[in-house]
Each structure stands twice: as structure tokens, then as C-alpha cells.
Amino acid sequence: MKWRQDRMTNAERLDALFGYKKPDHMPIGTLNIVEFSARNCGYSKIVNYTDPKKSFFSQVWTAEQYGWDNIYLRMGSPILLGSLDFGGEVQLPETDYQ
């Protein structure tokens, strides 16, 4: 694939997408960035639940490293939020294997 000089930035691409305009390509993101980004930065996945600052910066750094368009960042887990919303009980992981 030939590198294009007129390539959009991540912000321009997302603005075009949400403004019903044509981006240079479809924004790429991932739903599993939370745990992967912690591992990618050498952290335990527990960091996502205990240290929001490290969780945030590991997601930003991983997205930049792999060229993802960070559509949104998540702290913690969507399973956690969904469970609490409907009155469920949740136990946060205490080891990497939980």
C-alpha cells in the first residue's frame, strides 16, 4: 500500500465520520483495548481496576503504537458496569488469572 501525503489525522477522521462526511478510511479501534493495553505496557490487568491514570495512558500509548483511532477509552470493564446497573454483585480480580 502506498503512503498517502493527504492522510487524515485520527481526530479529523473521527470528525468526518461523526459529521456524516467521508473519511480517508474507516476508523480502526478495538473493543478489547483495556486488558491488552495493560499487558502491552507491562502492567497487570488489575491496573485497569485500581489505577485509572495508568489504565488511561496505557490505552492511549497502545492506540498510538498500533495506529488505532481511539474512538473511546474505557476504565474498568463493561461487564462490571452492566452488572452493577442491573443490581448484580461483582468481585474485582485480585490476580491475573481471575
Biopython code that builds the backbone (N, CA, C, O; Angstrom):
import numpy as np
from Bio.PDB.StructureBuilder import StructureBuilder

atoms = [
    (1, "MET", "N", (0.838, -1.180, 0.000)),
    (1, "MET", "CA", (0.000, 0.000, 0.000)),
    (1, "MET", "C", (0.885, 1.247, 0.000)),
    (1, "MET", "O", (1.815, 1.348, 0.800)),
    (2, "LYS", "N", (0.610, 2.159, -0.860)),
    (2, "LYS", "CA", (1.387, 3.384, -0.977)),
    (2, "LYS", "C", (0.965, 4.386, 0.105)),
    (2, "LYS", "O", (-0.224, 4.584, 0.355)),
    (3, "TRP", "N", (1.949, 5.003, 0.734)),
    (3, "TRP", "CA", (1.679, 6.005, 1.765)),
    (3, "TRP", "C", (1.126, 7.263, 1.112)),
    (3, "TRP", "O", (1.675, 7.754, 0.126)),
    (4, "ARG", "N", (0.040, 7.777, 1.665)),
    (4, "ARG", "CA", (-0.591, 8.970, 1.097)),
    (4, "ARG", "C", (-0.192, 10.199, 1.902)),
    (4, "ARG", "O", (-0.203, 10.182, 3.133)),
    (5, "GLN", "N", (0.158, 11.262, 1.191)),
    (5, "GLN", "CA", (0.518, 12.515, 1.848)),
    (5, "GLN", "C", (-0.698, 13.229, 2.436)),
    (5, "GLN", "O", (-0.571, 13.986, 3.399)),
    (6, "ASP", "N", (-1.881, 12.988, 1.855)),
    (6, "ASP", "CA", (-3.085, 13.689, 2.296)),
    (6, "ASP", "C", (-3.871, 12.895, 3.335)),
    (6, "ASP", "O", (-5.084, 13.061, 3.460)),
    (7, "ARG", "N", (-3.188, 12.044, 4.073)),
    (7, "ARG", "CA", (-3.828, 11.213, 5.078)),
    (7, "ARG", "C", (-4.388, 12.066, 6.223)),
    (7, "ARG", "O", (-3.742, 13.013, 6.672)),
    (8, "MET", "N", (-5.587, 11.725, 6.687)),
    (8, "MET", "CA", (-6.221, 12.440, 7.794)),
    (8, "MET", "C", (-5.577, 12.040, 9.117)),
    (8, "MET", "O", (-5.023, 10.948, 9.250)),
    (9, "THR", "N", (-5.659, 12.944, 10.092)),
    (9, "THR", "CA", (-5.260, 12.583, 11.448)),
    (9, "THR", "C", (-6.402, 11.791, 12.080)),
    (9, "THR", "O", (-7.509, 11.755, 11.542)),
    (10, "ASN", "N", (-6.134, 11.164, 13.211)),
    (10, "ASN", "CA", (-7.191, 10.419, 13.905)),
    (10, "ASN", "C", (-8.380, 11.320, 14.229)),
    (10, "ASN", "O", (-9.531, 10.930, 14.037)),
    (11, "ALA", "N", (-8.096, 12.528, 14.721)),
    (11, "ALA", "CA", (-9.179, 13.447, 15.092)),
    (11, "ALA", "C", (-9.984, 13.867, 13.865)),
    (11, "ALA", "O", (-11.212, 13.921, 13.919)),
    (12, "GLU", "N", (-9.297, 14.165, 12.754)),
    (12, "GLU", "CA", (-10.004, 14.554, 11.526)),
    (12, "GLU", "C", (-10.873, 13.408, 11.005)),
    (12, "GLU", "O", (-11.984, 13.629, 10.524)),
    (13, "ARG", "N", (-10.356, 12.191, 11.105)),
    (13, "ARG", "CA", (-11.103, 11.019, 10.634)),
    (13, "ARG", "C", (-12.382, 10.829, 11.445)),
    (13, "ARG", "O", (-13.445, 10.569, 10.882)),
    (14, "LEU", "N", (-12.280, 10.959, 12.757)),
    (14, "LEU", "CA", (-13.458, 10.795, 13.612)),
    (14, "LEU", "C", (-14.448, 11.943, 13.407)),
    (14, "LEU", "O", (-15.660, 11.727, 13.400)),
    (15, "ASP", "N", (-13.928, 13.167, 13.240)),
    (15, "ASP", "CA", (-14.814, 14.307, 12.966)),
    (15, "ASP", "C", (-15.583, 14.099, 11.667)),
    (15, "ASP", "O", (-16.779, 14.381, 11.591)),
    (16, "ALA", "N", (-14.894, 13.608, 10.653)),
    (16, "ALA", "CA", (-15.565, 13.350, 9.370)),
    (16, "ALA", "C", (-16.635, 12.272, 9.535)),
    (16, "ALA", "O", (-17.752, 12.415, 9.039)),
    (17, "LEU", "N", (-16.286, 11.207, 10.226)),
    (17, "LEU", "CA", (-17.233, 10.108, 10.416)),
    (17, "LEU", "C", (-18.490, 10.568, 11.138)),
    (17, "LEU", "O", (-19.602, 10.287, 10.692)),
    (18, "PHE", "N", (-18.319, 11.273, 12.248)),
    (18, "PHE", "CA", (-19.473, 11.714, 13.031)),
    (18, "PHE", "C", (-20.170, 12.918, 12.411)),
    (18, "PHE", "O", (-21.281, 13.265, 12.812)),
    (19, "GLY", "N", (-19.518, 13.568, 11.422)),
    (19, "GLY", "CA", (-20.136, 14.677, 10.708)),
    (19, "GLY", "C", (-20.764, 14.245, 9.394)),
    (19, "GLY", "O", (-21.096, 15.081, 8.554)),
    (20, "TYR", "N", (-20.929, 12.917, 9.213)),
    (20, "TYR", "CA", (-21.535, 12.342, 8.009)),
    (20, "TYR", "C", (-20.769, 12.712, 6.739)),
    (20, "TYR", "O", (-21.362, 12.892, 5.675)),
    (21, "LYS", "N", (-19.431, 12.825, 6.864)),
    (21, "LYS", "CA", (-18.567, 13.062, 5.718)),
    (21, "LYS", "C", (-17.697, 11.833, 5.514)),
    (21, "LYS", "O", (-17.595, 10.989, 6.404)),
    (22, "LYS", "N", (-17.079, 11.726, 4.368)),
    (22, "LYS", "CA", (-16.303, 10.543, 4.035)),
    (22, "LYS", "C", (-14.866, 10.653, 4.587)),
    (22, "LYS", "O", (-14.116, 11.540, 4.178)),
    (23, "PRO", "N", (-14.484, 9.759, 5.508)),
    (23, "PRO", "CA", (-13.092, 9.753, 5.978)),
    (23, "PRO", "C", (-12.188, 9.062, 4.948)),
    (23, "PRO", "O", (-12.682, 8.405, 4.032)),
    (24, "ASP", "N", (-10.872, 9.210, 5.097)),
    (24, "ASP", "CA", (-9.946, 8.572, 4.166)),
    (24, "ASP", "C", (-9.971, 7.048, 4.291)),
    (24, "ASP", "O", (-9.711, 6.341, 3.318)),
    (25, "HIS", "N", (-10.280, 6.548, 5.468)),
    (25, "HIS", "CA", (-10.564, 5.133, 5.670)),
    (25, "HIS", "C", (-11.367, 4.986, 6.951)),
    (25, "HIS", "O", (-11.437, 5.915, 7.756)),
    (26, "MET", "N", (-11.965, 3.833, 7.140)),
    (26, "MET", "CA", (-12.797, 3.612, 8.318)),
    (26, "MET", "C", (-11.927, 3.628, 9.569)),
    (26, "MET", "O", (-10.898, 2.953, 9.602)),
    (27, "PRO", "N", (-12.314, 4.383, 10.603)),
    (27, "PRO", "CA", (-11.522, 4.386, 11.838)),
    (27, "PRO", "C", (-11.407, 2.985, 12.427)),
    (27, "PRO", "O", (-12.373, 2.222, 12.443)),
    (28, "ILE", "N", (-10.238, 2.667, 12.899)),
    (28, "ILE", "CA", (-9.974, 1.345, 13.456)),
    (28, "ILE", "C", (-9.771, 1.484, 14.954)),
    (28, "ILE", "O", (-8.977, 2.304, 15.416)),
    (29, "GLY", "N", (-10.493, 0.682, 15.693)),
    (29, "GLY", "CA", (-10.352, 0.640, 17.132)),
    (29, "GLY", "C", (-10.487, -0.794, 17.586)),
    (29, "GLY", "O", (-10.538, -1.707, 16.763)),
    (30, "THR", "N", (-10.543, -0.996, 18.863)),
    (30, "THR", "CA", (-10.724, -2.341, 19.387)),
    (30, "THR", "C", (-11.603, -2.304, 20.621)),
    (30, "THR", "O", (-11.571, -1.346, 21.394)),
    (31, "LEU", "N", (-12.380, -3.344, 20.797)),
    (31, "LEU", "CA", (-13.222, -3.429, 21.991)),
    (31, "LEU", "C", (-12.457, -3.990, 23.182)),
    (31, "LEU", "O", (-12.890, -3.838, 24.324)),
    (32, "ASN", "N", (-11.335, -4.631, 22.925)),
    (32, "ASN", "CA", (-10.593, -5.283, 23.992)),
    (32, "ASN", "C", (-9.321, -4.529, 24.323)),
    (32, "ASN", "O", (-8.334, -5.137, 24.738)),
    (33, "ILE", "N", (-9.324, -3.225, 24.149)),
    (33, "ILE", "CA", (-8.109, -2.465, 24.373)),
    (33, "ILE", "C", (-7.730, -2.403, 25.851)),
    (33, "ILE", "O", (-6.553, -2.235, 26.169)),
    (34, "VAL", "N", (-8.679, -2.533, 26.745)),
    (34, "VAL", "CA", (-8.403, -2.330, 28.161)),
    (34, "VAL", "C", (-7.364, -3.321, 28.686)),
    (34, "VAL", "O", (-6.312, -2.906, 29.173)),
    (35, "GLU", "N", (-7.638, -4.601, 28.596)),
    (35, "GLU", "CA", (-6.692, -5.578, 29.128)),
    (35, "GLU", "C", (-5.449, -5.704, 28.255)),
    (35, "GLU", "O", (-4.341, -5.849, 28.770)),
    (36, "PHE", "N", (-5.626, -5.650, 26.933)),
    (36, "PHE", "CA", (-4.474, -5.750, 26.042)),
    (36, "PHE", "C", (-3.491, -4.610, 26.272)),
    (36, "PHE", "O", (-2.279, -4.826, 26.299)),
    (37, "SER", "N", (-4.010, -3.401, 26.436)),
    (37, "SER", "CA", (-3.118, -2.255, 26.612)),
    (37, "SER", "C", (-2.328, -2.352, 27.913)),
    (37, "SER", "O", (-1.156, -1.977, 27.955)),
    (38, "ALA", "N", (-2.954, -2.847, 28.964)),
    (38, "ALA", "CA", (-2.223, -3.025, 30.220)),
    (38, "ALA", "C", (-1.077, -4.019, 30.023)),
    (38, "ALA", "O", (0.049, -3.760, 30.445)),
    (39, "ARG", "N", (-1.361, -5.144, 29.388)),
    (39, "ARG", "CA", (-0.325, -6.150, 29.112)),
    (39, "ARG", "C", (0.753, -5.578, 28.194)),
    (39, "ARG", "O", (1.943, -5.827, 28.391)),
    (40, "ASN", "N", (0.330, -4.816, 27.200)),
    (40, "ASN", "CA", (1.256, -4.229, 26.233)),
    (40, "ASN", "C", (2.252, -3.286, 26.910)),
    (40, "ASN", "O", (3.389, -3.146, 26.461)),
    (41, "CYS", "N", (1.813, -2.646, 27.989)),
    (41, "CYS", "CA", (2.684, -1.714, 28.714)),
    (41, "CYS", "C", (3.392, -2.373, 29.897)),
    (41, "CYS", "O", (4.090, -1.705, 30.659)),
    (42, "GLY", "N", (3.208, -3.677, 30.044)),
    (42, "GLY", "CA", (3.894, -4.390, 31.112)),
    (42, "GLY", "C", (3.188, -4.366, 32.453)),
    (42, "GLY", "O", (3.777, -4.729, 33.472)),
    (43, "TYR", "N", (1.921, -3.938, 32.465)),
    (43, "TYR", "CA", (1.143, -3.918, 33.706)),
    (43, "TYR", "C", (0.311, -5.182, 33.836)),
    (43, "TYR", "O", (0.061, -5.885, 32.857)),
    (44, "SER", "N", (-0.106, -5.452, 35.044)),
    (44, "SER", "CA", (-1.083, -6.497, 35.295)),
    (44, "SER", "C", (-2.457, -5.964, 34.892)),
    (44, "SER", "O", (-2.682, -4.754, 34.915)),
    (45, "LYS", "N", (-3.377, -6.857, 34.523)),
    (45, "LYS", "CA", (-4.721, -6.386, 34.158)),
    (45, "LYS", "C", (-5.448, -5.747, 35.336)),
    (45, "LYS", "O", (-6.427, -5.027, 35.137)),
    (46, "ILE", "N", (-4.992, -5.995, 36.541)),
    (46, "ILE", "CA", (-5.599, -5.423, 37.741)),
    (46, "ILE", "C", (-5.471, -3.901, 37.750)),
    (46, "ILE", "O", (-6.284, -3.212, 38.367)),
    (47, "VAL", "N", (-4.444, -3.372, 37.059)),
    (47, "VAL", "CA", (-4.239, -1.930, 36.961)),
    (47, "VAL", "C", (-5.491, -1.235, 36.419)),
    (47, "VAL", "O", (-5.785, -0.105, 36.807)),
    (48, "ASN", "N", (-6.230, -1.903, 35.525)),
    (48, "ASN", "CA", (-7.435, -1.306, 34.947)),
    (48, "ASN", "C", (-8.500, -1.017, 35.986)),
    (48, "ASN", "O", (-9.342, -0.141, 35.784)),
    (49, "TYR", "N", (-8.475, -1.728, 37.078)),
    (49, "TYR", "CA", (-9.485, -1.567, 38.118)),
    (49, "TYR", "C", (-8.984, -0.733, 39.297)),
    (49, "TYR", "O", (-9.780, -0.228, 40.087)),
    (50, "THR", "N", (-7.669, -0.592, 39.411)),
    (50, "THR", "CA", (-7.123, 0.064, 40.601)),
    (50, "THR", "C", (-6.398, 1.369, 40.330)),
    (50, "THR", "O", (-6.228, 2.171, 41.248)),
    (51, "ASP", "N", (-5.966, 1.606, 39.100)),
    (51, "ASP", "CA", (-5.191, 2.805, 38.795)),
    (51, "ASP", "C", (-5.680, 3.426, 37.479)),
    (51, "ASP", "O", (-5.156, 3.099, 36.414)),
    (52, "PRO", "N", (-6.673, 4.312, 37.541)),
    (52, "PRO", "CA", (-7.239, 4.894, 36.324)),
    (52, "PRO", "C", (-6.213, 5.646, 35.470)),
    (52, "PRO", "O", (-6.312, 5.645, 34.243)),
    (53, "LYS", "N", (-5.244, 6.278, 36.103)),
    (53, "LYS", "CA", (-4.239, 7.039, 35.353)),
    (53, "LYS", "C", (-3.386, 6.100, 34.486)),
    (53, "LYS", "O", (-3.172, 6.376, 33.305)),
    (54, "LYS", "N", (-2.904, 5.006, 35.060)),
    (54, "LYS", "CA", (-2.119, 4.038, 34.291)),
    (54, "LYS", "C", (-2.977, 3.378, 33.217)),
    (54, "LYS", "O", (-2.505, 3.139, 32.106)),
    (55, "SER", "N", (-4.228, 3.084, 33.540)),
    (55, "SER", "CA", (-5.134, 2.474, 32.574)),
    (55, "SER", "C", (-5.345, 3.406, 31.383)),
    (55, "SER", "O", (-5.290, 2.968, 30.234)),
    (56, "PHE", "N", (-5.585, 4.677, 31.652)),
    (56, "PHE", "CA", (-5.801, 5.655, 30.587)),
    (56, "PHE", "C", (-4.564, 5.777, 29.688)),
    (56, "PHE", "O", (-4.664, 5.670, 28.466)),
    (57, "PHE", "N", (-3.409, 5.999, 30.299)),
    (57, "PHE", "CA", (-2.210, 6.215, 29.496)),
    (57, "PHE", "C", (-1.767, 4.956, 28.766)),
    (57, "PHE", "O", (-1.188, 5.053, 27.684)),
    (58, "SER", "N", (-2.023, 3.773, 29.327)),
    (58, "SER", "CA", (-1.669, 2.552, 28.594)),
    (58, "SER", "C", (-2.560, 2.383, 27.365)),
    (58, "SER", "O", (-2.102, 1.882, 26.338)),
    (59, "GLN", "N", (-3.828, 2.794, 27.456)),
    (59, "GLN", "CA", (-4.725, 2.726, 26.293)),
    (59, "GLN", "C", (-4.306, 3.723, 25.217)),
    (59, "GLN", "O", (-4.303, 3.389, 24.032)),
    (60, "VAL", "N", (-3.953, 4.939, 25.618)),
    (60, "VAL", "CA", (-3.520, 5.955, 24.659)),
    (60, "VAL", "C", (-2.230, 5.518, 23.977)),
    (60, "VAL", "O", (-2.115, 5.600, 22.754)),
    (61, "TRP", "N", (-1.267, 5.056, 24.757)),
    (61, "TRP", "CA", (0.027, 4.656, 24.200)),
    (61, "TRP", "C", (-0.121, 3.467, 23.252)),
    (61, "TRP", "O", (0.502, 3.445, 22.190)),
    (62, "THR", "N", (-0.938, 2.481, 23.623)),
    (62, "THR", "CA", (-1.150, 1.308, 22.768)),
    (62, "THR", "C", (-1.840, 1.697, 21.464)),
    (62, "THR", "O", (-1.468, 1.206, 20.398)),
    (63, "ALA", "N", (-2.840, 2.572, 21.538)),
    (63, "ALA", "CA", (-3.528, 3.027, 20.324)),
    (63, "ALA", "C", (-2.560, 3.755, 19.395)),
    (63, "ALA", "O", (-2.605, 3.564, 18.180)),
    (64, "GLU", "N", (-1.690, 4.583, 19.957)),
    (64, "GLU", "CA", (-0.695, 5.281, 19.134)),
    (64, "GLU", "C", (0.313, 4.296, 18.540)),
    (64, "GLU", "O", (0.709, 4.423, 17.381)),
    (65, "GLN", "N", (0.716, 3.327, 19.337)),
    (65, "GLN", "CA", (1.707, 2.344, 18.885)),
    (65, "GLN", "C", (1.199, 1.532, 17.693)),
    (65, "GLN", "O", (1.956, 1.260, 16.761)),
    (66, "TYR", "N", (-0.071, 1.146, 17.720)),
    (66, "TYR", "CA", (-0.627, 0.293, 16.671)),
    (66, "TYR", "C", (-1.411, 1.064, 15.607)),
    (66, "TYR", "O", (-1.945, 0.462, 14.676)),
    (67, "GLY", "N", (-1.482, 2.378, 15.738)),
    (67, "GLY", "CA", (-2.175, 3.186, 14.738)),
    (67, "GLY", "C", (-3.687, 3.097, 14.798)),
    (67, "GLY", "O", (-4.362, 3.298, 13.788)),
    (68, "TRP", "N", (-4.229, 2.795, 15.975)),
    (68, "TRP", "CA", (-5.685, 2.726, 16.121)),
    (68, "TRP", "C", (-6.247, 4.123, 16.290)),
    (68, "TRP", "O", (-5.575, 5.010, 16.816)),
    (69, "ASP", "N", (-7.472, 4.318, 15.848)),
    (69, "ASP", "CA", (-8.185, 5.568, 16.088)),
    (69, "ASP", "C", (-8.955, 5.378, 17.378)),
    (69, "ASP", "O", (-9.941, 4.643, 17.417)),
    (70, "ASN", "N", (-8.513, 6.032, 18.421)),
    (70, "ASN", "CA", (-9.146, 5.834, 19.724)),
    (70, "ASN", "C", (-10.521, 6.468, 19.748)),
    (70, "ASN", "O", (-10.660, 7.655, 20.045)),
    (71, "ILE", "N", (-11.530, 5.684, 19.437)),
    (71, "ILE", "CA", (-12.894, 6.198, 19.411)),
    (71, "ILE", "C", (-13.363, 6.518, 20.832)),
    (71, "ILE", "O", (-14.030, 7.528, 21.054)),
    (72, "TYR", "N", (-13.028, 5.691, 21.752)),
    (72, "TYR", "CA", (-13.339, 5.952, 23.155)),
    (72, "TYR", "C", (-12.384, 5.154, 24.026)),
    (72, "TYR", "O", (-11.832, 4.142, 23.594)),
    (73, "LEU", "N", (-12.197, 5.607, 25.237)),
    (73, "LEU", "CA", (-11.367, 4.898, 26.207)),
    (73, "LEU", "C", (-12.271, 4.383, 27.307)),
    (73, "LEU", "O", (-13.266, 5.018, 27.656)),
    (74, "ARG", "N", (-11.924, 3.237, 27.846)),
    (74, "ARG", "CA", (-12.746, 2.662, 28.914)),
    (74, "ARG", "C", (-11.895, 2.462, 30.154)),
    (74, "ARG", "O", (-10.733, 2.066, 30.070)),
    (75, "MET", "N", (-12.470, 2.734, 31.269)),
    (75, "MET", "CA", (-11.823, 2.440, 32.538)),
    (75, "MET", "C", (-12.582, 1.284, 33.166)),
    (75, "MET", "O", (-13.810, 1.318, 33.242)),
    (76, "GLY", "N", (-11.883, 0.288, 33.606)),
    (76, "GLY", "CA", (-12.538, -0.873, 34.198)),
    (76, "GLY", "C", (-13.072, -1.800, 33.137)),
    (76, "GLY", "O", (-12.408, -2.037, 32.128)),
    (77, "SER", "N", (-14.240, -2.318, 33.343)),
    (77, "SER", "CA", (-14.784, -3.329, 32.453)),
    (77, "SER", "C", (-16.251, -3.070, 32.158)),
    (77, "SER", "O", (-16.993, -2.685, 33.062)),
    (78, "PRO", "N", (-16.698, -3.270, 30.912)),
    (78, "PRO", "CA", (-18.127, -3.107, 30.620)),
    (78, "PRO", "C", (-18.977, -4.145, 31.341)),
    (78, "PRO", "O", (-20.145, -3.896, 31.637)),
    (79, "ILE", "N", (-18.400, -5.300, 31.624)),
    (79, "ILE", "CA", (-19.128, -6.333, 32.369)),
    (79, "ILE", "C", (-19.431, -5.830, 33.774)),
    (79, "ILE", "O", (-20.524, -6.045, 34.297)),
    (80, "LEU", "N", (-18.466, -5.168, 34.375)),
    (80, "LEU", "CA", (-18.638, -4.610, 35.705)),
    (80, "LEU", "C", (-19.775, -3.599, 35.714)),
    (80, "LEU", "O", (-20.653, -3.656, 36.575)),
    (81, "LEU", "N", (-19.763, -2.675, 34.760)),
    (81, "LEU", "CA", (-20.794, -1.642, 34.719)),
    (81, "LEU", "C", (-22.168, -2.237, 34.454)),
    (81, "LEU", "O", (-23.137, -1.855, 35.110)),
    (82, "GLY", "N", (-22.274, -3.154, 33.518)),
    (82, "GLY", "CA", (-23.558, -3.773, 33.221)),
    (82, "GLY", "C", (-24.111, -4.535, 34.397)),
    (82, "GLY", "O", (-25.314, -4.487, 34.655)),
    (83, "SER", "N", (-23.263, -5.235, 35.111)),
    (83, "SER", "CA", (-23.710, -5.999, 36.276)),
    (83, "SER", "C", (-24.229, -5.085, 37.373)),
    (83, "SER", "O", (-25.272, -5.351, 37.970)),
    (84, "LEU", "N", (-23.511, -4.025, 37.633)),
    (84, "LEU", "CA", (-23.939, -3.104, 38.683)),
    (84, "LEU", "C", (-25.220, -2.374, 38.309)),
    (84, "LEU", "O", (-26.055, -2.102, 39.172)),
    (85, "ASP", "N", (-25.382, -2.055, 37.027)),
    (85, "ASP", "CA", (-26.595, -1.362, 36.571)),
    (85, "ASP", "C", (-27.857, -2.162, 36.845)),
    (85, "ASP", "O", (-28.915, -1.587, 37.099)),
    (86, "PHE", "N", (-27.751, -3.488, 36.794)),
    (86, "PHE", "CA", (-28.923, -4.336, 36.976)),
    (86, "PHE", "C", (-28.965, -5.013, 38.340)),
    (86, "PHE", "O", (-29.670, -6.005, 38.526)),
    (87, "GLY", "N", (-28.207, -4.474, 39.295)),
    (87, "GLY", "CA", (-28.284, -4.956, 40.662)),
    (87, "GLY", "C", (-27.456, -6.195, 40.951)),
    (87, "GLY", "O", (-27.623, -6.806, 42.006)),
    (88, "GLY", "N", (-26.569, -6.585, 40.044)),
    (88, "GLY", "CA", (-25.731, -7.750, 40.274)),
    (88, "GLY", "C", (-24.584, -7.456, 41.222)),
    (88, "GLY", "O", (-24.286, -6.301, 41.528)),
    (89, "GLU", "N", (-23.953, -8.516, 41.676)),
    (89, "GLU", "CA", (-22.785, -8.377, 42.537)),
    (89, "GLU", "C", (-21.543, -8.693, 41.725)),
    (89, "GLU", "O", (-21.543, -9.601, 40.894)),
    (90, "VAL", "N", (-20.487, -7.937, 41.973)),
    (90, "VAL", "CA", (-19.258, -8.090, 41.209)),
    (90, "VAL", "C", (-18.078, -8.171, 42.163)),
    (90, "VAL", "O", (-17.993, -7.416, 43.132)),
    (91, "GLN", "N", (-17.174, -9.089, 41.878)),
    (91, "GLN", "CA", (-15.932, -9.166, 42.635)),
    (91, "GLN", "C", (-14.799, -8.817, 41.670)),
    (91, "GLN", "O", (-14.619, -9.480, 40.649)),
    (92, "LEU", "N", (-14.043, -7.781, 41.995)),
    (92, "LEU", "CA", (-12.938, -7.368, 41.141)),
    (92, "LEU", "C", (-11.824, -8.412, 41.187)),
    (92, "LEU", "O", (-11.639, -9.070, 42.211)),
    (93, "PRO", "N", (-11.082, -8.570, 40.096)),
    (93, "PRO", "CA", (-9.998, -9.548, 40.090)),
    (93, "PRO", "C", (-8.881, -9.142, 41.050)),
    (93, "PRO", "O", (-8.562, -7.962, 41.190)),
    (94, "GLU", "N", (-8.305, -10.122, 41.693)),
    (94, "GLU", "CA", (-7.180, -9.871, 42.586)),
    (94, "GLU", "C", (-5.890, -10.469, 42.030)),
    (94, "GLU", "O", (-4.799, -10.150, 42.503)),
    (95, "THR", "N", (-6.015, -11.336, 41.026)),
    (95, "THR", "CA", (-4.835, -11.886, 40.359)),
    (95, "THR", "C", (-5.078, -11.843, 38.863)),
    (95, "THR", "O", (-6.201, -11.611, 38.415)),
    (96, "ASP", "N", (-4.022, -12.066, 38.088)),
    (96, "ASP", "CA", (-4.154, -12.041, 36.628)),
    (96, "ASP", "C", (-4.970, -13.200, 36.089)),
    (96, "ASP", "O", (-5.415, -13.151, 34.943)),
    (97, "TYR", "N", (-5.176, -14.230, 36.872)),
    (97, "TYR", "CA", (-5.874, -15.422, 36.380)),
    (97, "TYR", "C", (-7.342, -15.473, 36.792)),
    (97, "TYR", "O", (-8.007, -16.475, 36.530)),
    (98, "GLN", "N", (-7.860, -14.446, 37.417)),
    (98, "GLN", "CA", (-9.282, -14.417, 37.780)),
    (98, "GLN", "C", (-10.080, -13.837, 36.658)),
    (98, "GLN", "O", (-11.301, -13.724, 36.762)),
]
sb = StructureBuilder()
sb.init_structure("model")
sb.init_model(0)
sb.init_chain("A")
sb.init_seg("    ")
for serial, (resi, resn, name, xyz) in enumerate(atoms, 1):
    if name == "N":
        sb.init_residue(resn, " ", resi, " ")
    sb.init_atom(name, np.array(xyz, "f"), 0.0, 1.0, " ", f" {name:<3s}", serial, name[0])
structure = sb.get_structure()
